[in-house]
Amino acid sequence: MKRGKALIYLVAIASFFTSHAQEFITKCDVQIVRRTEQQLNNLTLDSAMKFFMTFGEECSNNAEFSEYWDEVMFEILDKHPEIYLQCMCELTDKKYRNAILEEIESPVNDGINNRGIREHLNDFEILQEKCQGKVLRETIHALDMAVNKK
């Protein structure tokens, strides 16, 4: 009986890792950003997470990527705040999360409607984890900083 449970457990673990490791995510991958942009109307947590994983310091010298990434990230933030919050909570590396908040604070594209997104987030109710409330407060603060820079 113990062997049967152990086998079921191992199959479940293997299935989980197979489904989450199907695509190797590389930093600055424009294809993933493009795919995310195309899926904005039906965005999933998985595709958004892959998108956020493409961001990194090594992309700062790639102006085309940085601008494109910023535009899509602000679209996610505006249209899918709950997915954005879940992704930010799953990003356990505080340094990485802070780098994304800095992007929000100083967007590459001046055409971003920081004030509108901030107002939208201000109305967003957090009914879930503590992490989401903290991330929401940090994001609103970053948007306030961006609005004050204009």
PATOR-284282 format. One record per atom (N, C-alpha, C): residue number from 0; residue in one letter; atom name; y, z, x. Coordinates in pm, whole numbers, plus 32768, in hexadecimal, padded with zeros to 4 digits. Each point is the difference from the previous one (the first is absolute). Layout:
N
+-----+------+------+------+------+------+
| seq | type | atom |    y |    z |    x |
+-----+------+------+------+------+------+
| NUM |    a |   CA |    Y |    Z |    X |
...
+-----+------+------+------+------+------+
***
This chain:
150
+-----+------+------+------+------+------+
| seq | type | atom |    y |    z |    x |
+-----+------+------+------+------+------+
|   0 |    m |    N | 7F89 | 8000 | 8052 |
|   0 |    m |   CA | 8077 | 8000 | 7FAE |
|   0 |    m |    C | 807E | 8000 | 8057 |
|   1 |    k |    N | 7FFF | 804E | 806D |
|   1 |    k |   CA | 8074 | 8006 | 8059 |
|   1 |    k |    C | 801A | 7F79 | 8042 |
|   2 |    r |    N | 7F95 | 7FB9 | 8022 |
|   2 |    r |   CA | 800F | 7F7C | 803E |
|   2 |    r |    C | 8044 | 7F9F | 7FA1 |
|   3 |    g |    N | 7FDE | 8007 | 7F81 |
|   3 |    g |   CA | 803C | 7FA7 | 7F9B |
|   3 |    g |    C | 8096 | 8018 | 7FF3 |
|   4 |    k |    N | 8028 | 807E | 7FFC |
|   4 |    k |   CA | 808F | 8020 | 7FF7 |
|   4 |    k |    C | 8049 | 7FD6 | 807E |
|   5 |    a |    N | 7FC0 | 8016 | 8073 |
|   5 |    a |   CA | 803F | 7FD9 | 807F |
|   5 |    a |    C | 8011 | 7F69 | 8007 |
|   6 |    l |    N | 7F9C | 7FB6 | 7FD0 |
|   6 |    l |   CA | 8008 | 7F6E | 8000 |
|   6 |    l |    C | 8070 | 7FCF | 7FA5 |
|   7 |    i |    N | 800B | 803B | 7F8B |
|   7 |    i |   CA | 806B | 7FDB | 7FA2 |
|   7 |    i |    C | 8088 | 801D | 803F |
|   8 |    y |    N | 8009 | 8072 | 8041 |
|   8 |    y |   CA | 807C | 8027 | 8042 |
|   8 |    y |    C | 8026 | 7F9C | 806D |
|   9 |    l |    N | 7F9F | 7FDA | 8054 |
|   9 |    l |   CA | 8018 | 7FA0 | 806B |
|   9 |    l |    C | 8028 | 7F77 | 7FCA |
|  10 |    v |    N | 7FC1 | 7FD5 | 7F94 |
|  10 |    v |   CA | 8022 | 7F7F | 7FC3 |
|  10 |    v |    C | 8090 | 8005 | 7FCA |
|  11 |    a |    N | 8025 | 806F | 7FC3 |
|  11 |    a |   CA | 8089 | 800F | 7FCB |
|  11 |    a |    C | 8066 | 7FFB | 8071 |
|  12 |    i |    N | 7FE4 | 8044 | 806E |
|  12 |    i |   CA | 805C | 8000 | 8072 |
|  12 |    i |    C | 800B | 7F74 | 803B |
|  13 |    a |    N | 7F90 | 7FBD | 8013 |
|  13 |    a |   CA | 8000 | 7F78 | 8036 |
|  13 |    a |    C | 804E | 7FA2 | 7FA7 |
|  14 |    s |    N | 7FEF | 800E | 7F7D |
|  14 |    s |   CA | 8048 | 7FAD | 7FA1 |
|  14 |    s |    C | 8097 | 8017 | 800A |
|  15 |    f |    N | 8028 | 807F | 800B |
|  15 |    f |   CA | 808E | 8021 | 800C |
|  15 |    f |    C | 803C | 7FBF | 807C |
|  16 |    f |    N | 7FBE | 8011 | 8073 |
|  16 |    f |   CA | 8037 | 7FCA | 807C |
|  16 |    f |    C | 7FFF | 7F68 | 8001 |
|  17 |    t |    N | 7F9E | 7FC3 | 7FC3 |
|  17 |    t |   CA | 7FFA | 7F6F | 7FF9 |
|  17 |    t |    C | 8074 | 7FCB | 7FAC |
|  18 |    s |    N | 801C | 803F | 7F90 |
|  18 |    s |   CA | 806A | 7FD0 | 7FA9 |
|  18 |    s |    C | 808B | 8017 | 803C |
|  19 |    h |    N | 8010 | 8068 | 8053 |
|  19 |    h |   CA | 8083 | 801E | 8039 |
|  19 |    h |    C | 8014 | 7FC6 | 808B |
|  20 |    a |    N | 7F9A | 7FC9 | 803B |
|  20 |    a |   CA | 800D | 7FCA | 8087 |
|  20 |    a |    C | 7FEA | 7F6A | 8003 |
|  21 |    q |    N | 800B | 7FBF | 7F8E |
|  21 |    q |   CA | 7FE6 | 7F71 | 7FFA |
|  21 |    q |    C | 8068 | 7FB0 | 804B |
|  22 |    e |    N | 8079 | 8030 | 8005 |
|  22 |    e |   CA | 806B | 7FB5 | 803E |
|  22 |    e |    C | 8040 | 8053 | 806D |
|  23 |    f |    N | 8000 | 7FCB | 8078 |
|  23 |    f |   CA | 8041 | 8043 | 806F |
|  23 |    f |    C | 8096 | 7FE7 | 7FF3 |
|  24 |    i |    N | 804F | 8069 | 7FFF |
|  24 |    i |   CA | 808F | 7FF4 | 7FEE |
|  24 |    i |    C | 8044 | 7FFE | 8089 |
|  25 |    t |    N | 804D | 7F98 | 8017 |
|  25 |    t |   CA | 804C | 7FF8 | 807C |
|  25 |    t |    C | 8094 | 8015 | 7FE1 |
|  26 |    k |    N | 8045 | 803C | 805C |
|  26 |    k |   CA | 808F | 8016 | 7FF0 |
|  26 |    k |    C | 8048 | 7F79 | 7FFC |
|  27 |    c |    N | 806B | 7FFA | 7FB4 |
|  27 |    c |   CA | 8057 | 7F8A | 7FF8 |
|  27 |    c |    C | 7FB9 | 7F86 | 7FC3 |
|  28 |    d |    N | 7F9B | 8016 | 7FAE |
|  28 |    d |   CA | 7FB3 | 7F93 | 7FC4 |
|  28 |    d |    C | 804B | 7FC7 | 7F86 |
|  29 |    v |    N | 8040 | 7F8F | 8014 |
|  29 |    v |   CA | 8050 | 7FC0 | 7F97 |
|  29 |    v |    C | 7FA8 | 7FD4 | 7F8B |
|  30 |    q |    N | 7F84 | 7FDC | 801B |
|  30 |    q |   CA | 7FA6 | 7FD4 | 7F94 |
|  30 |    q |    C | 7FE9 | 806F | 7F9A |
|  31 |    i |    N | 7FEF | 807A | 802E |
|  31 |    i |   CA | 7FEC | 8071 | 7FA5 |
|  31 |    i |    C | 807F | 8019 | 7FB0 |
|  32 |    v |    N | 8073 | 7FF4 | 8041 |
|  32 |    v |   CA | 807F | 8012 | 7FB9 |
|  32 |    v |    C | 800F | 7F95 | 7F94 |
|  33 |    r |    N | 7FDF | 7F85 | 8023 |
|  33 |    r |   CA | 8009 | 7F90 | 7FA0 |
|  33 |    r |    C | 7FA0 | 8018 | 7F8A |
|  34 |    r |    N | 7F86 | 8029 | 8020 |
|  34 |    r |   CA | 7F9D | 801A | 7F96 |
|  34 |    r |    C | 8030 | 8071 | 7FA4 |
|  35 |    t |    N | 803B | 8066 | 803A |
|  35 |    t |   CA | 8035 | 8070 | 7FB1 |
|  35 |    t |    C | 8070 | 7FD0 | 7FA6 |
|  36 |    e |    N | 8058 | 7FAF | 8035 |
|  36 |    e |   CA | 806E | 7FCA | 7FB0 |
|  36 |    e |    C | 7FCA | 7FAF | 7F8A |
|  37 |    q |    N | 7F98 | 7FB2 | 8017 |
|  37 |    q |   CA | 7FC4 | 7FAF | 7F96 |
|  37 |    q |    C | 7FBB | 8056 | 7F97 |
|  38 |    q |    N | 7FD7 | 8078 | 8024 |
|  38 |    q |   CA | 7FB9 | 805A | 7FA5 |
|  38 |    q |    C | 805A | 806A | 7FC1 |
|  39 |    l |    N | 8083 | 7FF5 | 8010 |
|  39 |    l |   CA | 805A | 8069 | 7FD0 |
|  39 |    l |    C | 7FF2 | 801D | 7F6B |
|  40 |    n |    N | 7FE2 | 7F9B | 7FB1 |
|  40 |    n |   CA | 7FF1 | 8018 | 7F70 |
|  40 |    n |    C | 7F81 | 804D | 7FDF |
|  41 |    n |    N | 7F9C | 7FF6 | 8056 |
|  41 |    n |   CA | 7F80 | 8044 | 7FEA |
|  41 |    n |    C | 7FD8 | 804F | 807C |
|  42 |    l |    N | 805E | 8046 | 803A |
|  42 |    l |   CA | 7FEA | 8047 | 807D |
|  42 |    l |    C | 7F9A | 8070 | 7FEF |
|  43 |    t |    N | 7FA5 | 8009 | 8060 |
|  43 |    t |   CA | 7F9E | 806D | 8001 |
|  43 |    t |    C | 8022 | 805F | 8074 |
|  44 |    l |    N | 7FCB | 8078 | 7FF7 |
|  44 |    l |   CA | 8014 | 8061 | 806B |
|  44 |    l |    C | 7FC8 | 7FCB | 8084 |
|  45 |    d |    N | 7F8C | 7FC0 | 7FFA |
|  45 |    d |   CA | 7FBF | 7FCC | 8078 |
|  45 |    d |    C | 8057 | 7F96 | 8044 |
|  46 |    s |    N | 8033 | 7FA0 | 7FB3 |
|  46 |    s |   CA | 8051 | 7F96 | 803E |
|  46 |    s |    C | 8085 | 8039 | 8034 |
|  47 |    a |    N | 8039 | 8060 | 7FB9 |
|  47 |    a |   CA | 807C | 803E | 802F |
|  47 |    a |    C | 7FE7 | 804E | 8081 |
|  48 |    m |    N | 7F8F | 8044 | 8007 |
|  48 |    m |   CA | 7FE0 | 804D | 8079 |
|  48 |    m |    C | 7FF0 | 7FA2 | 8078 |
|  49 |    k |    N | 7FBE | 7F8F | 7FEB |
|  49 |    k |   CA | 7FF3 | 7F9E | 806C |
|  49 |    k |    C | 808A | 7FD0 | 802D |
|  50 |    f |    N | 8057 | 7FE9 | 7F9E |
|  50 |    f |   CA | 8089 | 7FD7 | 801F |
|  50 |    f |    C | 8045 | 8068 | 8058 |
|  51 |    f |    N | 7FFB | 807F | 7FD7 |
|  51 |    f |   CA | 8044 | 8068 | 804D |
|  51 |    f |    C | 7FC6 | 800F | 808C |
|  52 |    m |    N | 7F80 | 7FE2 | 8011 |
|  52 |    m |   CA | 7FC0 | 800B | 8083 |
|  52 |    m |    C | 802E | 7F92 | 8060 |
|  53 |    t |    N | 8041 | 7F97 | 7FCF |
|  53 |    t |   CA | 8030 | 7F96 | 805A |
|  53 |    t |    C | 8080 | 8029 | 8048 |
|  54 |    f |    N | 8042 | 8068 | 7FD0 |
|  54 |    f |   CA | 807E | 802D | 803A |
|  54 |    f |    C | 7FE7 | 804C | 8081 |
|  55 |    g |    N | 8058 | 7FEE | 8061 |
|  55 |    g |   CA | 7FF4 | 804B | 807C |
|  55 |    g |    C | 8076 | 7FE6 | 805C |
|  56 |    e |    N | 8011 | 8056 | 8062 |
|  56 |    e |   CA | 806D | 7FF2 | 8061 |
|  56 |    e |    C | 7FFA | 7F7B | 8048 |
|  57 |    e |    N | 7F86 | 7FD0 | 8015 |
|  57 |    e |   CA | 7FEF | 7F82 | 8048 |
|  57 |    e |    C | 8038 | 7F88 | 7FB4 |
|  58 |    c |    N | 8024 | 8015 | 7F83 |
|  58 |    c |   CA | 8037 | 7F94 | 7FAE |
|  58 |    c |    C | 8098 | 7FFA | 8007 |
|  59 |    s |    N | 803E | 8062 | 803E |
|  59 |    s |   CA | 8093 | 8008 | 8001 |
|  59 |    s |    C | 8042 | 7F88 | 8044 |
|  60 |    n |    N | 7FBA | 7FC0 | 805C |
|  60 |    n |   CA | 8036 | 7F8A | 8044 |
|  60 |    n |    C | 7FE8 | 7F80 | 7FB3 |
|  61 |    n |    N | 7FB7 | 8009 | 7F93 |
|  61 |    n |   CA | 7FDF | 7F8A | 7FAE |
|  61 |    n |    C | 805A | 8002 | 7F84 |
|  62 |    a |    N | 8075 | 7FC1 | 800B |
|  62 |    a |   CA | 8065 | 8005 | 7F95 |
|  62 |    a |    C | 7FCC | 7FC4 | 7F7E |
|  63 |    e |    N | 7FB7 | 7F92 | 800A |
|  63 |    e |   CA | 7FCC | 7FBF | 7F87 |
|  63 |    e |    C | 7FA1 | 805E | 7FB6 |
|  64 |    f |    N | 7FA3 | 803D | 8048 |
|  64 |    f |   CA | 7FA2 | 805D | 7FC2 |
|  64 |    f |    C | 804A | 8077 | 7FC4 |
|  65 |    s |    N | 805B | 803C | 804F |
|  65 |    s |   CA | 8045 | 8079 | 7FD3 |
|  65 |    s |    C | 804E | 7FE8 | 7F7F |
|  66 |    e |    N | 8046 | 7F91 | 7FF8 |
|  66 |    e |   CA | 804E | 7FE2 | 7F88 |
|  66 |    e |    C | 7FA4 | 7FE8 | 7F88 |
|  67 |    y |    N | 7F97 | 7FB3 | 8016 |
|  67 |    y |   CA | 7FA0 | 7FE3 | 7F95 |
|  67 |    y |    C | 7FBB | 807F | 7FD1 |
|  68 |    w |    N | 7FD5 | 8054 | 805E |
|  68 |    w |   CA | 7FBC | 807E | 7FE0 |
|  68 |    w |    C | 805D | 8059 | 7FAF |
|  69 |    d |    N | 807E | 800B | 802C |
|  69 |    d |   CA | 8061 | 8053 | 7FB7 |
|  69 |    d |    C | 8010 | 7FD1 | 7F70 |
|  70 |    e |    N | 8010 | 7F7E | 7FED |
|  70 |    e |   CA | 8013 | 7FCA | 7F79 |
|  70 |    e |    C | 7F8A | 8024 | 7FA5 |
|  71 |    v |    N | 7F87 | 7FED | 8032 |
|  71 |    v |   CA | 7F89 | 801E | 7FB0 |
|  71 |    v |    C | 7FF2 | 8096 | 7FEA |
|  72 |    m |    N | 801E | 8050 | 8067 |
|  72 |    m |   CA | 7FF7 | 8091 | 7FF1 |
|  72 |    m |    C | 8060 | 8032 | 7F94 |
|  73 |    f |    N | 807A | 7FCB | 7FFE |
|  73 |    f |   CA | 805F | 8029 | 7F99 |
|  73 |    f |    C | 7FD6 | 7FD1 | 7F75 |
|  74 |    e |    N | 7FBC | 7F8E | 7FF8 |
|  74 |    e |   CA | 7FCA | 7FD1 | 7F80 |
|  74 |    e |    C | 7F94 | 8061 | 7FCF |
|  75 |    i |    N | 7FAA | 802C | 805B |
|  75 |    i |   CA | 7F98 | 8061 | 7FDC |
|  75 |    i |    C | 8043 | 8082 | 7FD1 |
|  76 |    l |    N | 8061 | 802D | 804C |
|  76 |    l |   CA | 8047 | 807C | 7FDF |
|  76 |    l |    C | 8042 | 7FF7 | 7F77 |
|  77 |    d |    N | 8038 | 7F8E | 7FE0 |
|  77 |    d |   CA | 8046 | 7FED | 7F81 |
|  77 |    d |    C | 7FA0 | 7FEB | 7F8A |
|  78 |    k |    N | 7F9C | 7FA9 | 8013 |
|  78 |    k |   CA | 7FA7 | 7FDB | 7F91 |
|  78 |    k |    C | 7F87 | 805B | 7FF1 |
|  79 |    h |    N | 7FD5 | 803D | 806D |
|  79 |    h |   CA | 7F86 | 8052 | 7FFF |
|  79 |    h |    C | 8016 | 8083 | 804B |
|  80 |    p |    N | 805D | 8054 | 7FD2 |
|  80 |    p |   CA | 801B | 807C | 804A |
|  80 |    p |    C | 7F85 | 805B | 800C |
|  81 |    e |    N | 7FAA | 7FFD | 7F9B |
|  81 |    e |   CA | 7F89 | 8055 | 8006 |
|  81 |    e |    C | 7FA1 | 7FD3 | 806E |
|  82 |    i |    N | 7FF4 | 7F7E | 8015 |
|  82 |    i |   CA | 7FAA | 7FCD | 806C |
|  82 |    i |    C | 8040 | 801D | 8087 |
|  83 |    y |    N | 8083 | 7FEB | 8009 |
|  83 |    y |   CA | 8047 | 8022 | 807B |
|  83 |    y |    C | 7FE8 | 8093 | 8025 |
|  84 |    l |    N | 8010 | 805A | 7F9F |
|  84 |    l |   CA | 7FEF | 808F | 801A |
|  84 |    l |    C | 7F72 | 8020 | 802A |
|  85 |    q |    N | 7F9E | 7FC2 | 7FC0 |
|  85 |    q |   CA | 7F74 | 8019 | 8026 |
|  85 |    q |    C | 7FE7 | 7FD1 | 808F |
|  86 |    c |    N | 8033 | 7F8B | 8023 |
|  86 |    c |   CA | 7FEE | 7FCC | 8088 |
|  86 |    c |    C | 8040 | 805D | 8066 |
|  87 |    m |    N | 807A | 802B | 7FE4 |
|  87 |    m |   CA | 8046 | 8057 | 805E |
|  87 |    m |    C | 7FB6 | 8086 | 800F |
|  88 |    c |    N | 7FC3 | 8030 | 7F96 |
|  88 |    c |   CA | 7FB2 | 807C | 8009 |
|  88 |    c |    C | 7F82 | 7FEC | 8053 |
|  89 |    e |    N | 7FC5 | 7F8A | 7FF8 |
|  89 |    e |   CA | 7F86 | 7FE6 | 804C |
|  89 |    e |    C | 801C | 7FE7 | 8094 |
|  90 |    l |    N | 807D | 7FDE | 8020 |
|  90 |    l |   CA | 8025 | 7FEE | 808D |
|  90 |    l |    C | 8017 | 808A | 803B |
|  91 |    t |    N | 7F99 | 8035 | 803D |
|  91 |    t |   CA | 8005 | 808B | 802F |
|  91 |    t |    C | 8050 | 8011 | 8081 |
|  92 |    d |    N | 8017 | 7F94 | 8048 |
|  92 |    d |   CA | 804E | 8007 | 807C |
|  92 |    d |    C | 8094 | 800C | 7FDB |
|  93 |    k |    N | 8037 | 8077 | 8012 |
|  93 |    k |   CA | 808A | 801C | 7FD8 |
|  93 |    k |    C | 8062 | 7FA5 | 804B |
|  94 |    k |    N | 7FE4 | 7FE3 | 807C |
|  94 |    k |   CA | 8057 | 7FA9 | 8050 |
|  94 |    k |    C | 8006 | 7F73 | 7FC2 |
|  95 |    y |    N | 7F8E | 7FD0 | 7FD4 |
|  95 |    y |   CA | 7FF7 | 7F7C | 7FC1 |
|  95 |    y |    C | 804C | 8001 | 7F7B |
|  96 |    r |    N | 7FEA | 8068 | 7FB1 |
|  96 |    r |   CA | 8045 | 800D | 7F7F |
|  96 |    r |    C | 8097 | 8007 | 8014 |
|  97 |    n |    N | 802C | 804B | 8064 |
|  97 |    n |   CA | 808F | 800A | 801E |
|  97 |    n |    C | 803B | 7F7A | 8029 |
|  98 |    a |    N | 7FB2 | 7FB0 | 8046 |
|  98 |    a |   CA | 802F | 7F7A | 8028 |
|  98 |    a |    C | 8019 | 7FA9 | 7F84 |
|  99 |    i |    N | 7FA9 | 800D | 7F9C |
|  99 |    i |   CA | 8013 | 7FB4 | 7F84 |
|  99 |    i |    C | 807C | 8034 | 7FB6 |
| 100 |    l |    N | 8013 | 8082 | 8000 |
| 100 |    l |   CA | 8078 | 8039 | 7FC1 |
| 100 |    l |    C | 807F | 7FD1 | 8047 |
| 101 |    e |    N | 7FF9 | 7FF0 | 8083 |
| 101 |    e |   CA | 8072 | 7FCB | 804C |
| 101 |    e |    C | 801D | 7F70 | 7FD7 |
| 102 |    e |    N | 7F98 | 7FB3 | 7FE3 |
| 102 |    e |   CA | 8013 | 7F77 | 7FCF |
| 102 |    e |    C | 804A | 8001 | 7F7B |
| 103 |    i |    N | 7FDE | 8060 | 7FAB |
| 103 |    i |   CA | 8043 | 800C | 7F7F |
| 103 |    i |    C | 8092 | 8028 | 8014 |
| 104 |    e |    N | 8015 | 8057 | 8062 |
| 104 |    e |   CA | 8087 | 8030 | 801D |
| 104 |    e |    C | 8059 | 7F93 | 803A |
| 105 |    s |    N | 7FC6 | 7FA6 | 804D |
| 105 |    s |   CA | 804C | 7F95 | 8042 |
| 105 |    s |    C | 7FB9 | 7F7A | 7FEC |
| 106 |    p |    N | 8004 | 7FCA | 7F87 |
| 106 |    p |   CA | 7FB7 | 7F83 | 7FE6 |
| 106 |    p |    C | 8039 | 7F8C | 8052 |
| 107 |    v |    N | 7FA7 | 7FA5 | 8026 |
| 107 |    v |   CA | 8027 | 7F8A | 804C |
| 107 |    v |    C | 8056 | 7FA4 | 7FAA |
| 108 |    n |    N | 7FDE | 7FF7 | 7F81 |
| 108 |    n |   CA | 8044 | 7FA6 | 7FA2 |
| 108 |    n |    C | 806E | 804C | 7FB6 |
| 109 |    d |    N | 807B | 7FD0 | 800A |
| 109 |    d |   CA | 8071 | 8041 | 7FBD |
| 109 |    d |    C | 7FFE | 7FEA | 7F69 |
| 110 |    g |    N | 7FAD | 7FA3 | 7FD0 |
| 110 |    g |   CA | 7FFC | 7FE1 | 7F72 |
| 110 |    g |    C | 7FAA | 805F | 7FAE |
| 111 |    i |    N | 7FC5 | 8064 | 803E |
| 111 |    i |   CA | 7FAB | 8060 | 7FB8 |
| 111 |    i |    C | 8056 | 8056 | 7FA5 |
| 112 |    n |    N | 7FD4 | 8010 | 7F84 |
| 112 |    n |   CA | 8049 | 8051 | 7F9F |
| 112 |    n |    C | 7FD3 | 8092 | 800C |
| 113 |    n |    N | 802D | 8041 | 806B |
| 113 |    n |   CA | 7FD9 | 808B | 801A |
| 113 |    n |    C | 8026 | 805C | 7F8D |
| 114 |    r |    N | 8077 | 7FED | 7FCC |
| 114 |    r |   CA | 8031 | 8057 | 7F95 |
| 114 |    r |    C | 7FA8 | 7FF2 | 7F83 |
| 115 |    g |    N | 7FDE | 7F84 | 7FDB |
| 115 |    g |   CA | 7FAC | 7FE9 | 7F8B |
| 115 |    g |    C | 7F74 | 803A | 8011 |
| 116 |    i |    N | 7FC7 | 7FED | 8076 |
| 116 |    i |   CA | 7F7A | 8038 | 801B |
| 116 |    i |    C | 8007 | 8098 | 7FFD |
| 117 |    r |    N | 806A | 8038 | 8039 |
| 117 |    r |   CA | 800F | 8091 | 8002 |
| 117 |    r |    C | 800A | 8038 | 7F72 |
| 118 |    e |    N | 804E | 7FBE | 7FAB |
| 118 |    e |   CA | 800E | 802C | 7F75 |
| 118 |    e |    C | 7F79 | 7FF7 | 7FB7 |
| 119 |    h |    N | 7FB7 | 7F94 | 801D |
| 119 |    h |   CA | 7F7C | 7FEE | 7FC3 |
| 119 |    h |    C | 7FA2 | 8071 | 802B |
| 120 |    l |    N | 8002 | 8023 | 8080 |
| 120 |    l |   CA | 7FAB | 806B | 8033 |
| 120 |    l |    C | 802A | 8088 | 7FCB |
| 121 |    n |    N | 8081 | 8010 | 7FED |
| 121 |    n |   CA | 8033 | 807F | 7FCE |
| 121 |    n |    C | 7FC6 | 801F | 7F77 |
| 122 |    d |    N | 7FE6 | 7F98 | 7FB1 |
| 122 |    d |   CA | 7FC8 | 8011 | 7F7A |
| 122 |    d |    C | 7F68 | 800B | 8002 |
| 123 |    f |    N | 7FC3 | 7FE4 | 8071 |
| 123 |    f |   CA | 7F6F | 7FFE | 800B |
| 123 |    f |    C | 7FCA | 808E | 7FFF |
| 124 |    e |    N | 7FA6 | 801C | 7FA4 |
| 124 |    e |   CA | 7FC8 | 8087 | 7FF6 |
| 124 |    e |    C | 7F82 | 800D | 8055 |
| 125 |    i |    N | 7FFB | 8069 | 804D |
| 125 |    i |   CA | 7F8A | 801C | 8052 |
| 125 |    i |    C | 7FAB | 8066 | 7FB6 |
| 126 |    l |    N | 7F8B | 7FD4 | 7FD9 |
| 126 |    l |   CA | 7FA6 | 8058 | 7FB7 |
| 126 |    l |    C | 7F81 | 801C | 8050 |
| 127 |    q |    N | 7FFE | 7FD1 | 807D |
| 127 |    q |   CA | 7F85 | 800A | 804D |
| 127 |    q |    C | 800E | 8060 | 8074 |
| 128 |    e |    N | 7FDA | 7FD3 | 8075 |
| 128 |    e |   CA | 7FF6 | 8055 | 8076 |
| 128 |    e |    C | 8088 | 802E | 8035 |
| 129 |    k |    N | 7FFC | 806E | 804A |
| 129 |    k |   CA | 8077 | 8032 | 8043 |
| 129 |    k |    C | 8034 | 7F99 | 8064 |
| 130 |    c |    N | 7FA5 | 7FBB | 8042 |
| 130 |    c |   CA | 8028 | 7F9E | 8064 |
| 130 |    c |    C | 805C | 7F98 | 7FC3 |
| 131 |    q |    N | 7FE2 | 7FD2 | 7F88 |
| 131 |    q |   CA | 8052 | 7F99 | 7FC2 |
| 131 |    q |    C | 808D | 8032 | 7FE5 |
| 132 |    g |    N | 800D | 807D | 7FD8 |
| 132 |    g |   CA | 8084 | 8039 | 7FEA |
| 132 |    g |    C | 8050 | 8005 | 8082 |
| 133 |    k |    N | 7FBD | 8027 | 806C |
| 133 |    k |   CA | 8042 | 8006 | 8083 |
| 133 |    k |    C | 8028 | 7F75 | 802D |
| 134 |    v |    N | 7FA5 | 7FA0 | 7FF3 |
| 134 |    v |   CA | 801D | 7F77 | 8029 |
| 134 |    v |    C | 8071 | 7FC6 | 7FAB |
| 135 |    l |    N | 7FFF | 801F | 7F7F |
| 135 |    l |   CA | 806C | 7FD1 | 7FA9 |
| 135 |    l |    C | 8086 | 8037 | 802F |
| 136 |    r |    N | 8007 | 807F | 801E |
| 136 |    r |   CA | 807D | 803D | 802F |
| 136 |    r |    C | 802D | 7FC0 | 8084 |
| 137 |    e |    N | 7FA1 | 7FEA | 805C |
| 137 |    e |   CA | 8020 | 7FC1 | 8080 |
| 137 |    e |    C | 8032 | 7F71 | 7FEC |
| 138 |    t |    N | 7FC3 | 7FB8 | 7FA4 |
| 138 |    t |   CA | 8027 | 7F76 | 7FE5 |
| 138 |    t |    C | 808A | 7FFB | 7FBF |
| 139 |    i |    N | 8019 | 8057 | 7FA1 |
| 139 |    i |   CA | 8084 | 8004 | 7FC0 |
| 139 |    i |    C | 806B | 8022 | 8068 |
| 140 |    h |    N | 7FE1 | 805C | 8059 |
| 140 |    h |   CA | 805F | 8023 | 806B |
| 140 |    h |    C | 801C | 7F86 | 8058 |
| 141 |    a |    N | 7F97 | 7FB6 | 8025 |
| 141 |    a |   CA | 8012 | 7F88 | 8053 |
| 141 |    a |    C | 8054 | 7F98 | 7FB7 |
| 142 |    l |    N | 7FE9 | 7FEF | 7F7F |
| 142 |    l |   CA | 8051 | 7FA2 | 7FB1 |
| 142 |    l |    C | 8091 | 802E | 7FF8 |
| 143 |    d |    N | 8016 | 8081 | 7FF2 |
| 143 |    d |   CA | 8089 | 8036 | 7FFE |
| 143 |    d |    C | 8046 | 7FE1 | 8084 |
| 144 |    m |    N | 7FB8 | 8011 | 806E |
| 144 |    m |   CA | 8039 | 7FE2 | 8083 |
| 144 |    m |    C | 8025 | 7F6B | 8009 |
| 145 |    a |    N | 7FAA | 7FAA | 7FCC |
| 145 |    a |   CA | 801B | 7F70 | 8003 |
| 145 |    a |    C | 807A | 7FDE | 7FAA |
| 146 |    v |    N | 8009 | 803D | 7F8B |
| 146 |    v |   CA | 8072 | 7FE7 | 7FA5 |
| 146 |    v |    C | 8081 | 802D | 8043 |
| 147 |    n |    N | 7FFE | 8072 | 8044 |
| 147 |    n |   CA | 8078 | 8035 | 8041 |
| 147 |    n |    C | 802C | 7FAC | 8078 |
| 148 |    k |    N | 7FA3 | 7FB1 | 803A |
| 148 |    k |   CA | 8022 | 7FAA | 8072 |
| 148 |    k |    C | 804B | 7F83 | 7FD3 |
| 149 |    k |    N | 7FF0 | 7FDB | 7F81 |
| 149 |    k |   CA | 803F | 7F83 | 7FD1 |
| 149 |    k |    C | 8093 | 8011 | 7FE7 |
+-----+------+------+------+------+------+
***
